[in-house]
Amino acid sequence: ADASAQQMNNLMLVELNEPSLLNNLRARFEQQKPYTYTGELELMCLNPYEKLPCYDEAVMQACKEGVYAEPHIWAMSERIFRALSDKGTLAQSVVVSGEIGAGKTETNKQLMNYLAWRSVRGPDGEVKEGAGDGKKDLSATIVATEPLLEAFGNAKTSRNNNSSRFGKF
């Protein structure tokens, strides 16, 4: 695939059809860029089955500041965090879906980790006063709910002890 023709957002492809979409995803994946936007609210990920260098606190900070140039689960998580922080916004949901082995569980963990990280930092990025005290700490609540959320979407199958049966919400 021609790397110069790849797009961070699939909707920016010159031709939007199955071959060009797959070509774009392949080109990005080969450059260790597993994430690609498809529109404003959709993020596609190809599971690399390995830890990539795009998962460190500097990337979290760049996503928080809105300066991380590449599509990333944490950039999408920042948008989710801001929507959840909006006092006028009512119910919110996030859907993480995909085939077996697509990385739904890992994506959900990254999403929750970012929300936990983000919830203990003020506007300047410093840890908020009272964070970690267990009473006012949203990150502790998020981390505590993870096993429960995980249990709703997982079941043992003959092929996988931790199979995601219903996607991740």
PyMOL commands that set and color helices and strands:
alter all, ss='L'
color gray80, all
select helices_A, chain A and resi 3-5+10-12+18-30+57-65+73-85+104-119+138-153
alter helices_A, ss='H'
color red, helices_A
select strands_A, chain A and resi 35-37+43-45+154-155+163-164
alter strands_A, ss='S'
color yellow, strands_A
deselect
rebuild
show_as cartoon
